[in-house]
Amino acid sequence: MERYFNNEEFEDEIKPILDDLQKIIRAGGIYLLKSIFKQKNGLKKVLLKIKHVEENIRGNRPISIVDPEAHSMLGKDEKLGFNYNFQSGVDDKYGMIAVHYITQSPNDKKELLVTVNELNERLGREDYVIVVDHGYWHIKSLEEIYHSPTTIIIPDRAAASRKKKKSKKKSKLKIDEKFRKRKFFKDWQKDIYICPNGSILTRMNNNIQNGIEYKVYGTNDCFTCPDQEKCATESKRKIKDRCESEINEIKQIYYSEWGQKIYPGRGSNAEGNFGTLIEARNFRGIKNRGTKRVNDELTQCAITHNIKKIHKHKTVNVLKTILNLIKTEKTKRRKVDINIIDELIKEFIFKDEILIDIKIK
């Protein structure tokens, strides 16, 4: 076998053994087996690799043999692969990255509190507004943030579901797609639901399930509704909401006029910022392995991104000031004071009358 892995000899003789191995060992195991014979001190290196793999196993989710700290999760292309979860907080005024880190978590649910704590430390304050998508919906995290000076704007499940594309697969539920809960409009001021057919579901009572209290909404219009069989699994349709005052108030912030005005900006700031890294900054993927090296690489990308943002906004502000000054002086029919312009652009570096850089103090 050693001669085979080194010289590709005895192919016919070794093939049955390899076929048997491939039935019980995955490609990663074959890779480690080859490494034992092909590398100097191969056995020692492979044993260390296996130990590293064991330290990074989380439940039944597979991990990469090449990079044991990368875990199996969905990427931006919605395909399953070995990835890292990249988290970032972006300033909505200038588009600068205020905080970033990577995690091995396959989803964003428990990253909200981590991100908020990082922002508190970096900004030196807690009284700010953070806008996130429904992927960060985690009850305990939301409750803790609610009791802090930080204001959070996050859509609930119903709002998030409305924005998703309709699935091509047929629903196995008895309720027709038209009458799913997300299709019912919630009037937070009147504390009612309005069904797709226009009927009003008012507060009926409270119900306790698995130790959790729910508010129950319903209407008697269901008895005469022609779509009763499509909408209700029983004789009357009922909608339930959890009786958590903090969570309900967080929902009201999102559905308020102010929340609806601010939330759409999340896409251009958060997702747009990541698109800028990929397209304008030529960041096509990580080139390192291991959380520390990957985080260092992303830190370099974030620093570069922020420097370019500073350069852009500083340049734009100075040029606007210069143009306004020239316009003002011309309206007065006076010559522009060149010394004033020199003072404004003293932090810039020019080459052949072209702005090429900015001096960093």
Residue pairs with C-beta under 8 A, 6 or more apart in sequence:
1 14
1 17
1 37
2 37
3 9
3 10
4 10
4 11
4 14
5 33
5 34
5 37
5 38
6 37
6 38
18 30
21 29
21 30
21 33
22 30
25 33
28 64
28 65
31 65
31 66
32 46
32 49
32 50
32 65
35 42
35 45
35 46
35 49
36 42
36 43
36 46
39 45
49 65
49 68
52 68
53 63
53 65
53 68
55 68
56 63
56 68
56 69
56 71
56 104
57 63
58 71
58 104
61 71
61 72
61 73
61 106
62 72
63 69
63 70
63 71
63 72
63 82
64 70
64 82
66 289
67 82
67 289
67 290
69 84
69 104
69 289
69 290
69 291
70 82
70 83
70 84
70 104
70 289
71 82
71 83
71 84
71 104
71 106
72 80
72 81
72 82
72 83
72 106
73 80
73 81
73 83
73 85
73 106
73 107
74 80
74 83
74 106
75 81
75 83
84 102
84 103
84 104
84 286
84 291
84 294
85 102
85 103
85 104
85 105
85 106
85 107
85 108
85 111
86 100
86 102
86 274
86 298
87 100
87 101
87 102
87 103
87 108
87 111
87 114
87 115
88 97
88 99
88 100
88 270
88 273
88 274
88 302
89 97
89 98
89 99
89 100
89 115
89 118
89 119
89 130
90 96
90 97
90 98
90 269
90 270
90 273
91 97
91 98
91 269
92 131
92 265
92 269
94 309
94 313
95 269
95 272
95 273
95 276
95 309
96 305
96 306
96 309
96 310
97 273
97 302
97 305
97 306
98 119
98 122
98 123
99 115
99 118
99 119
99 122
100 298
100 299
100 302
101 114
101 118
101 295
102 291
102 294
102 295
102 298
103 111
103 114
104 291
105 111
107 135
108 135
108 136
109 135
109 136
109 137
109 138
109 141
110 138
110 141
111 136
112 132
112 136
112 138
112 141
112 142
112 145
113 138
113 141
113 144
113 145
115 130
116 130
116 145
116 148
116 150
119 128
119 130
120 126
120 150
126 148
126 149
126 150
127 149
127 150
128 150
128 151
129 150
129 151
129 152
129 153
129 262
130 145
130 150
130 151
130 152
130 153
131 152
131 153
131 154
131 262
131 263
131 265
131 266
131 269
131 270
132 152
132 153
132 154
132 266
133 154
133 155
133 160
133 266
134 154
134 155
134 156
134 157
134 159
134 160
136 154
137 154
137 156
137 157
139 244
139 247
142 152
142 154
142 246
142 247
142 250
143 244
143 246
143 247
145 152
146 152
146 246
146 249
146 250
147 246
151 253
152 250
152 253
153 253
153 254
153 259
153 262
153 263
154 250
154 254
155 163
155 254
155 263
156 251
156 254
157 182
158 181
158 182
158 184
158 186
159 182
159 254
159 255
161 180
161 182
162 182
166 177
171 177
174 233
175 230
175 231
175 232
175 233
176 227
176 230
176 231
177 183
178 196
178 227
178 230
179 195
179 196
179 227
179 230
179 231
179 237
181 239
183 195
183 196
184 193
184 194
184 195
184 196
184 201
184 239
185 193
185 194
186 192
186 193
186 255
187 193
187 194
188 251
188 252
188 255
191 203
192 200
192 201
192 202
192 203
192 217
193 200
193 201
193 217
193 239
194 200
194 201
195 201
195 219
195 231
195 237
197 225
197 227
199 219
199 221
199 222
199 225
200 219
200 221
201 217
201 218
201 219
201 237
201 239
202 217
202 218
202 219
203 215
203 216
203 217
204 216
204 217
204 218
204 238
205 216
206 213
206 214
206 215
206 216
206 243
207 213
207 214
207 216
207 240
208 214
212 242
213 242
213 243
214 240
214 241
214 242
214 243
215 240
215 241
215 242
215 243
216 238
216 239
216 240
217 238
217 239
217 240
217 241
218 236
218 237
218 238
218 239
219 236
219 237
220 236
222 228
222 231
222 232
222 235
222 236
222 237
223 235
223 236
225 231
228 235
228 237
231 237
232 238
241 248
242 248
253 259
254 260
254 263
273 305
276 305
277 283
277 301
277 305
278 284
281 301
281 304
281 305
281 308
283 301
286 294
286 297
286 298
287 297
288 294
288 296
288 297
307 360
310 358
311 357
311 358
314 347
314 358
315 348
315 355
315 358
318 344
318 345
318 347
318 348
321 344
322 341
322 344
322 345
325 336
325 340
325 341
325 344
326 336
329 335
329 336
329 337
330 336
347 358
347 359
348 355
348 357
348 358
348 359
349 355
349 356
349 357
349 358
349 359
350 356
